[in-house]
């Protein structure tokens, strides 16, 4: 599912609007910064992204370039996805 569509929908739910509005704003910043298209940015209906199931906030904190192409692409690069997951686990200790 489209991450942006999922997050827009969830941001309209009054039960957790603040959380998902913040995640949506981070997702829009990631689209601009990482030059990700909304068609590429897909994942779960709860806004979690592809292989790693990172939310936008986790992407911002833990995603890394694992293949050395100076871009972070959790959807099209297995090395980026695995390196980001490893970075996340390492940061947890």
Buried (B, 14 or more C-beta within 10 A) or exposed (E): EBBBBBBBBBBEEEEEEEBBBBBBEBBBEBBEEBEBEEEBBBBEEBBBBBBBBBBBEBBBEBBBBBBEEEEBBBBEBEBBBBBBBEBBEEEEE
